Amino acid sequence: MKNIKLIVCFVTLLGFSLASCDSYVQDIDPLLNQVEGTDLNNETSLGLLVNGIKGQMGSTGDAGEGIGRMLWRVAGYSDEMILGAFGSAPDHITFVQDLPGNLTFHEDDWSNYQLLRFLADDLVRRVGVIDANGGFVNEELRANALWWGNFLGGLTRMYLADHWGARATVGDSPGAPITTQEQLDNGEVGAFLSSNELRALAREKFNALLGTDPGDVPEPDKFAWSFIARTYLFDGMYAEAKTAAENGLQEGDETFGIIHNTIFPNQMWLQSGRTNDDNQFIFSPHPRFLQYVLDDRKEGEIISELTQENLDDGIVSRSLRGIESGEGEPGNATTPNPRSGLANQNERLPLWEKAITTASVSGIGDDTQWAEFATGANVTQDIYTAADSPFHIIDWREMQLILAEVAIRNNDNPTALIHINNVRTFHGLDPYDEAQMLAYDNPKGGASALGIGVKNVLSATTNFTGPMGLLIEERDKTLFLKGTRIVDQARFDLWHLEGDVFRFYMPIPRSETDNNPNVPN
C-alpha cells in the first residue's frame, strides 16, 4: 500500500473556524464561528486550505479531531474494544458503555465529525466562488481541492450515518442532522437525516470524485467506488454494491494511508497499542480477537513482552514464542521492529502481549465465558505498531467481502468462497471449502451474541451459522478498526450489551438535541 503524506498542521486556523463544542445550531458568534470575508477565495489561499483540511484529517490525541481518532472512539463504542486492561481513564467509563450513556461525553466527538464535514463543504464552496469569478489558472489545484472537499464531505456524511443516532433504542432514529452555513446565516437549523438519507448524500459526494485526478491519491476512481460499494451494502442495495465493489480496489492496488508522527501519532497505537505509557492506554481488543488467534495461530503472531519474573509470578503467556527468543531476533519484544523478520508479513490479527497492570479489568464481566481473560496477561492490537504507522481506512479486502456477502445472499456459495479465500490466502491462512462454510458455528466469534458479550451473559441468543455466520466472522477479523463493525452489529442484530445503556449507536449530544427541534427527542 502506498502512503500519501497528509500534512498534519493547523493551517485551518487561518480561515476555518466553526461552531464551538457548545452548539452547532444557535448562539453562533459570526466573527469567531464562521468563515468571513473573501480574501481566502483565491488560488494561493486555496492551497493552504487544502493542506489545512488534510491536517485536520490526520490530527490525533486527546485534542485530536481526525479520522483515526473518530474510528478509535467508535471502536470503543462498538463491540470491538473494551476498557483497557493496562491502565484506563475513569472518565471513559460511559463511553465504553459500563453505565447508561452520558450525552455530554459525546460533545467533542460530535464536534469533530461536524467540523471536518464543514471544512470539506466550505472547500467545495470556495472552488465554486473562484470558478464564478474568472476561474482557475492552475487547474491541477482546482482538481485537488475539489476532490478532497468532495471526498471528506462524503466520508463524514457516511460516518455520521454509520455511527450516530438520536436514540438508544434499536431501530428508532439512526442518523444525524446537518446544518449548513447558509442555514446558520438565515437563523435556521438543519433537518434530521436518516442513515439512509445520509449515505445517499455521501454517494453523491463520492460519485463527484469519479473522473477527477487529485494528483496525490493512487487509483482515485477505484478508491471512490470502494466507498460507494460500502454505502450501498449498508443500505441493503446489494446489486448496486456488487457493481461498485467490482469497480473498487483490487488486490495489488495502491491506496493511501494517513501518515502520522510523534507529534500526532497513530491513534490506535497511542491509546490501544504497544505503547508503554499506561496513562495513555484506554481500549483493549475484545477478548474474542485473542481467541481467534488461539484457535488459528496463522491469524497472527502474539509477541510477548512478559518477563521471567512475570512467569514466576504465575502469569501464563499465550504466545507460542513465549519469551524464549533472544534480543535482536524476530518476534522478540525488545527487538526493534520485531515483526519485520517474521515469516508471515501479512498477518491479519497481530497481537502484543503485556502483563495486566490494573487491579481489575472493568471491560470483562466475571459471569461471561471471557472471565478467564481477566487475569495475568492480556493483549493489545499490533496492526499499528508505532507512532508513525500509517492509518488505512479502506482497502481491497473489504471489496472482496462485499462481493462474498452479495453472493451468499444470492445463494451462490462457490462464488462467495472465492472472494473469502482471496482474503484468507493473502494473509497466509488456509482456504475454506464449501463443507466447512456450511458447517460454520462459532459461539465464541463475532457472529454470536454469546461471543460478543463481555459485561454479563446476554439474554439474546442470536447465533449466525453456515455461510452468513462465516462471512460475519471474516468481516469481524478483516475489518477490525475500520469503523464498519458498529453497522454490522445493527445489520445483523448483534448487540454486546442490553438494558438501559447506549449500545446501538453514538448518541447525538445535548448541544444539538437541546437546540435543534428537528432531532427526534
C-alpha positions in Angstrom: 0.0 0.0 0.0 1.3 3.4 -0.9 1.2 6.1 1.8 0.3 9.6 0.7 1.5 12.1 3.2 -1.3 14.2 4.7 0.4 17.2 6.3 -0.6 17.4 9.9 -0.8 21.1 10.7 -3.2 23.7 11.7 -3.4 25.9 8.7 -7.2 25.6 9.3 -6.8 28.4 11.9 -6.2 30.8 9.0 -9.8 30.8 7.8 -11.6 27.8 9.2 -13.3 28.2 12.5 -16.7 26.8 13.2 -19.2 26.4 15.9 -17.8 25.8 19.3 -18.4 22.5 21.1 -21.4 24.0 22.8 -23.7 24.3 19.8 -23.9 23.9 16.0 -27.3 25.5 15.7 -27.6 28.6 17.8 -25.8 31.3 19.7 -23.3 31.5 16.9 -20.8 34.3 17.0 -20.2 35.2 13.3 -16.8 36.7 13.9 -15.5 33.5 15.6 -17.5 30.7 14.3 -17.9 31.0 10.6 -15.7 31.8 7.6 -15.8 35.5 7.0 -14.6 37.6 4.0 -13.5 36.8 0.5 -9.7 37.1 1.0 -9.3 33.3 1.0 -11.2 32.9 -2.2 -8.1 32.8 -4.4 -5.7 30.1 -5.6 -2.9 30.9 -3.3 -5.1 30.6 -0.2 -6.9 27.6 -1.5 -3.7 25.6 -1.5 -3.2 26.4 2.2 -6.8 25.4 3.0 -6.4 22.1 1.2 -3.3 21.4 3.4 -5.3 22.5 6.4 -8.1 20.1 5.8 -5.6 17.3 5.3 -4.0 18.2 8.6 -7.4 18.2 10.3 -8.0 14.7 8.9 -4.8 13.4 10.5 -4.8 15.1 13.9 -4.9 12.7 16.9 -4.6 12.5 20.7 -7.0 13.8 23.3 -7.2 17.1 21.4 -7.3 15.4 18.0 -10.1 15.8 15.5 -9.1 13.4 12.7 -10.3 10.3 11.1 -8.1 7.9 13.2 -9.4 9.3 16.4 -13.0 9.0 15.2 -12.6 5.4 14.3 -10.8 4.6 17.5 -13.6 6.1 19.5 -16.3 4.2 17.6 -14.3 1.0 18.1 -14.6 1.7 21.9 -18.3 2.3 21.5 -18.9 -0.9 19.4 -18.0 -4.4 20.5 -14.5 -4.3 19.0 -12.8 -2.8 22.1 -13.2 -3.0 25.9 -11.9 -0.6 28.6 -8.2 -1.2 28.8 -6.5 -3.9 30.8 -3.3 -1.9 31.0 -4.5 1.3 32.6 -7.6 3.3 31.9 -9.2 6.7 32.2 -12.2 6.8 34.6 -14.0 9.4 32.5 -14.2 6.9 29.7 -16.4 4.5 31.6 -19.6 5.6 29.9 -18.0 5.7 26.5 -17.4 2.0 26.6 -20.9 1.6 28.0 -20.3 0.4 31.5 -23.1 2.7 32.6 -26.0 4.4 30.9 -24.5 6.8 28.4 -23.7 10.4 29.4 -24.6 12.6 26.5 -22.2 15.3 27.5 -19.3 12.9 26.9 -20.0 12.8 23.2 -19.8 16.6 22.7 -16.2 16.5 21.4 -16.8 13.6 19.1 -19.9 15.3 17.6 -17.9 18.5 17.1 -15.1 16.6 15.3 -17.4 14.9 12.8 -19.3 18.1 12.0 -16.1 20.3 11.9 -14.5 18.1 9.3 -17.7 18.0 7.3 -18.0 21.8 7.4 -14.4 22.3 6.3 -14.9 19.9 3.4 -18.2 21.6 2.3 -16.6 25.0 2.6 -13.7 24.0 0.4 -16.1 22.9 -2.4 -17.9 26.2 -1.9 -14.7 28.2 -2.4 -13.9 26.3 -5.6 -17.3 27.4 -6.9 -16.7 31.0 -5.9 -13.3 31.1 -7.8 -15.0 29.4 -10.8 -17.6 32.1 -10.8 -15.1 34.9 -10.7 -12.9 34.2 -13.6 -11.9 30.6 -13.0 -8.6 28.9 -12.2 -5.2 29.4 -13.7 -3.9 26.2 -12.0 -6.4 23.5 -13.0 -4.4 20.9 -11.1 -5.0 22.9 -7.9 -8.7 23.1 -8.7 -9.0 19.3 -9.2 -7.1 18.6 -6.0 -9.2 21.0 -3.9 -12.5 19.8 -5.4 -11.5 16.1 -4.9 -10.6 16.5 -1.3 -13.6 18.6 -0.5 -16.0 16.1 -2.0 -14.1 13.1 -0.6 -14.1 14.4 3.0 -17.7 15.7 2.6 -18.7 12.2 1.6 -16.7 10.4 4.2 -18.1 12.5 7.1 -21.6 12.0 5.9 -21.1 8.3 5.7 -19.6 8.2 9.2 -22.5 10.3 10.5 -24.8 7.7 9.0 -22.9 4.7 10.3 -22.0 5.9 13.8 -24.6 8.3 15.2 -28.3 8.3 16.2 -30.8 10.2 18.1 -32.0 7.5 20.5 -30.6 4.5 22.2 -33.3 2.1 21.3 -32.5 -0.1 18.3 -34.2 1.0 15.1 -35.6 4.3 16.5 -33.5 7.0 14.9 -30.1 6.2 13.4 -28.8 9.3 11.6 -27.9 12.9 12.3 -28.8 16.5 11.4 -26.6 18.6 9.2 -26.8 22.4 9.5 -25.2 24.2 6.6 -23.5 27.6 6.6 -26.4 29.1 4.7 -28.9 27.8 7.3 -26.8 29.3 10.1 -26.7 32.6 8.2 -30.5 32.6 8.0 -31.0 31.6 11.6 -32.2 28.1 10.7 -31.3 24.6 11.8 -30.7 21.6 9.7 -33.1 18.7 9.2 -32.5 15.3 10.8 -31.4 12.9 8.2 -31.8 9.2 8.5 -28.8 6.9 8.0 -30.1 6.0 4.5 -30.5 9.7 3.6 -27.0 10.5 4.8 -25.5 7.6 2.8 -27.3 8.8 -0.3 -25.7 12.2 0.2 -22.4 10.6 0.8 -22.7 8.7 -2.5 -23.4 12.0 -4.3 -20.1 13.3 -3.0 -18.2 10.1 -3.8 -19.7 10.0 -7.3 -18.5 13.5 -7.9 -14.9 12.2 -7.4 -15.2 9.9 -10.5 -13.1 11.1 -13.4 -11.2 13.6 -11.3 -7.5 13.1 -10.6 -6.4 14.9 -7.5 -2.7 14.2 -8.2 -1.9 12.8 -4.8 -4.2 9.8 -4.4 -3.4 6.5 -6.2 -6.3 4.8 -8.0 -8.7 7.7 -7.2 -11.7 6.2 -9.1 -11.3 2.8 -7.5 -11.0 4.4 -4.2 -14.2 6.3 -4.7 -16.0 3.2 -6.0 -14.9 1.4 -2.8 -16.8 3.8 -0.6 -19.8 3.8 -2.9 -19.8 0.0 -2.5 -19.8 0.2 1.3 -22.7 2.6 1.4 -24.8 0.5 -0.9 -24.1 -2.6 1.1 -25.1 -0.9 4.4 -28.3 0.4 2.7 -29.2 -3.1 1.6 -28.8 -2.3 -2.1 -26.9 -5.5 -2.9 -26.9 -5.4 -6.7 -25.5 -1.9 -6.7 -23.0 -2.8 -4.0 -21.7 -5.6 -6.2 -21.3 -3.4 -9.2 -19.5 -0.8 -7.2 -17.2 -3.3 -5.5 -16.2 -4.8 -8.8 -15.1 -1.3 -9.8 -13.4 -0.7 -6.5 -9.9 -1.5 -5.2 -8.5 -4.9 -6.2 -5.6 -6.9 -4.7 -2.3 -5.2 -5.6 -3.8 -1.7 -6.0 -2.2 1.0 -4.1 -4.2 3.0 -1.6 -3.2 5.9 0.6 -2.5 5.9 4.3 -2.7 8.9 6.7 0.8 9.5 7.8 1.5 10.1 11.5 4.5 11.2 13.6 5.5 11.6 17.2 3.6 14.9 17.5 0.3 13.5 16.0 0.8 9.7 16.5 -1.3 6.9 15.2 -4.3 6.9 17.5 -4.7 3.1 17.6 -1.1 2.8 18.7 -1.2 5.7 21.1 -4.2 4.6 23.2 -4.7 1.0 22.1 -1.3 -0.3 21.1 2.1 -1.4 22.4 3.0 2.0 23.7 4.4 1.6 27.2 2.6 4.6 28.6 -0.2 3.1 30.7 -1.6 6.5 31.4 -2.4 6.8 27.7 -3.7 3.3 27.2 -7.5 3.0 27.2 -9.0 0.4 24.9 -8.0 -3.3 24.5 -9.3 -5.6 21.8 -12.4 -7.6 22.8 -11.2 -11.0 24.0 -12.7 -12.8 21.0 -9.8 -11.4 18.9 -7.3 -13.2 21.2 -9.5 -16.3 20.9 -9.4 -16.1 17.1 -5.6 -16.3 17.2 -5.6 -19.1 19.8 -7.9 -21.0 17.5 -5.8 -20.5 14.4 -2.2 -19.4 15.0 -1.9 -18.4 11.4 -4.1 -15.4 12.1 -1.1 -13.6 13.7 1.8 -13.8 16.0 1.4 -12.9 19.7 4.6 -11.1 20.6 5.1 -11.1 24.3 6.8 -8.5 26.5 6.4 -10.7 29.6 9.5 -11.3 31.7 10.7 -14.3 33.6 9.6 -12.6 36.7 6.0 -12.4 35.3 6.1 -16.2 34.6 7.5 -16.9 38.0 4.5 -15.0 39.4 2.2 -17.4 37.7 1.3 -15.3 34.7 0.7 -17.5 31.6 1.9 -16.4 28.2 -0.3 -17.1 25.3 2.5 -16.5 22.8 3.8 -19.7 21.1 7.2 -18.0 21.1 7.0 -17.0 24.7 10.0 -15.2 25.9 12.5 -17.7 24.6 13.8 -15.8 21.6 16.8 -13.6 22.2 17.1 -9.8 21.9 17.6 -8.8 18.3 15.7 -11.9 16.9 12.4 -11.6 15.1 9.5 -11.8 17.4 11.3 -10.7 20.5 9.6 -7.8 22.1 13.0 -6.0 22.7 14.0 -6.2 19.0 13.4 -3.0 17.0 10.6 -3.7 14.6 10.2 -7.3 15.9 7.7 -8.3 13.2 10.0 -7.4 10.3 11.7 -10.8 10.3 8.6 -13.0 10.8 7.7 -15.5 8.0 4.2 -14.1 7.5 4.4 -10.4 6.6 0.6 -10.2 6.0 -0.7 -11.2 9.5 -4.4 -10.5 9.8 -4.6 -10.2 13.6 -1.1 -9.5 15.0 -1.3 -9.1 18.8 1.1 -7.8 21.5 1.0 -9.4 25.0 1.5 -7.4 28.2 1.1 -8.0 31.9 -2.2 -6.6 33.3 -1.4 -3.6 35.5 -4.8 -2.7 36.8 -6.3 -4.3 39.9 -9.4 -5.4 38.0 -10.3 -5.3 34.3 -13.6 -3.4 34.1 -14.1 -4.4 30.5 -14.7 -8.1 31.2 -17.5 -9.4 33.4 -17.0 -12.2 35.9 -20.0 -14.1 34.7 -19.1 -14.5 31.0 -17.1 -17.0 29.1 -14.3 -14.4 28.9 -13.7 -14.1 32.7 -10.5 -16.2 32.3 -9.0 -13.5 30.1 -9.1 -11.0 33.0 -6.2 -12.4 34.9 -2.5 -12.4 34.3 -1.8 -11.1 30.8 -3.8 -9.7 28.0 -3.2 -8.3 24.5 -3.3 -5.1 22.6 -3.7 -4.7 18.8 -0.5 -4.8 16.9 -1.7 -3.9 13.4 -0.4 -0.3 14.1 3.0 -0.9 15.7 4.4 2.6 16.1 3.6 6.3 16.5 4.3 6.8 12.7 2.3 3.8 11.5 0.1 4.9 8.5 -3.6 4.6 9.0 -5.6 3.0 6.2 -9.3 3.5 6.1 -10.3 1.1 3.3 -8.7 -1.4 1.0 -9.3 -4.2 -1.5 -10.1 -6.9 1.1 -13.4 -5.1 2.0 -14.4 -5.2 -1.6 -13.8 -9.0 -1.7 -16.0 -9.5 1.4 -18.8 -7.3 -0.1 -18.8 -9.5 -3.2 -18.8 -12.5 -0.9 -21.8 -11.3 1.0 -23.8 -10.5 -2.1 -23.0 -14.0 -3.4 -24.2 -15.6 -0.2 -27.4 -13.6 -0.3 -27.9 -14.9 -3.8 -27.3 -18.5 -2.6 -24.1 -18.7 -4.6 -21.7 -20.2 -2.0 -19.0 -21.2 -4.5 -18.5 -17.6 -5.7 -18.6 -16.4 -2.1 -15.8 -18.8 -1.2 -13.6 -17.5 -4.0 -13.8 -14.0 -2.5 -13.4 -15.1 1.1 -10.4 -17.3 0.2 -8.8 -14.4 -1.7 -8.6 -12.6 1.6 -7.6 -15.6 3.6 -4.8 -16.7 1.3 -3.4 -13.2 1.2 -3.0 -13.5 5.0 -1.4 -16.9 4.8 -4.5 -18.7 6.1 -5.8 -22.0 4.9 -8.7 -21.6 2.4 -12.1 -22.9 3.3 -14.1 -25.4 1.3 -17.9 -25.4 0.9 -18.3 -28.2 3.6 -16.5 -26.0 6.1 -18.6 -23.0 5.1 -21.8 -24.9 5.6 -20.7 -26.3 8.9 -19.6 -23.0 10.4 -20.7 -22.5 14.0 -18.6 -20.5 16.4 -20.3 -19.4 19.6 -17.1 -17.5 20.7 -16.9 -15.4 17.5 -18.3 -12.2 16.2 -21.4 -13.8 14.7 -22.8 -14.9 18.1 -24.4 -12.9 20.9 -22.6 -15.3 23.3 -19.3 -14.5 21.8 -19.6 -10.7 21.9 -21.0 -10.2 25.4 -18.4 -9.0 27.9 -20.3 -7.5 30.9 -22.7 -10.4 31.5 -24.3 -13.3 29.8 -26.8 -11.8 27.3 -30.4 -12.9 27.1 -30.1 -12.7 23.3 -29.5 -16.0 21.6 -28.6 -14.7 18.2 -26.1 -17.0 16.6 -25.4 -17.0 12.8 -24.2 -20.3 11.5 -23.3 -21.5 8.0 -22.3 -19.2 5.2 -23.6 -15.9 6.6 -22.1 -16.7 10.0 -18.7 -17.3 8.4 -19.0 -14.1 6.4 -19.8 -12.1 9.5 -16.7 -13.5 11.3 -14.5 -12.9 8.3 -15.6 -9.3 8.2 -15.1 -9.0 12.0 -11.4 -10.2 11.7 -10.5 -8.5 8.4 -12.1 -5.1 9.0 -11.1 -4.7 12.6 -10.7 -1.0 13.5 -12.1 0.2 10.1 -15.3 1.8 11.6 -17.6 -0.8 10.0 -18.4 -3.2 12.9 -21.0 -1.0 14.5 -23.0 -1.1 11.3 -22.6 -4.8 11.1 -23.9 -5.1 14.6 -27.0 -3.2 13.5 -27.4 -5.1 10.3 -27.2 -8.5 12.0 -28.8 -7.5 15.3 -25.7 -8.5 17.2 -25.5 -6.3 20.3 -22.9 -6.7 23.1 -24.9 -5.1 25.8 -28.6 -4.9 26.9 -30.7 -2.9 29.3 -30.6 0.8 29.9 -27.4 1.7 28.0 -26.5 3.4 24.8 -25.4 0.4 22.7 -26.8 0.8 19.2 -25.1 4.0 18.0 -23.3 7.0 19.4 -26.0 9.4 20.8 -26.2 12.9 19.4 -25.2 15.2 22.3 -27.2 17.8 24.2 -25.6 20.7 22.4 -27.6 19.6 19.3 -30.7 18.0 20.8 -31.4 20.9 23.1 -31.2 23.4 20.3 -32.4 21.6 17.2 -36.1 20.7 17.3 -35.7 18.6 14.2 -33.7 15.9 16.2 -36.1 13.2 17.5 -36.5 13.6 21.2 
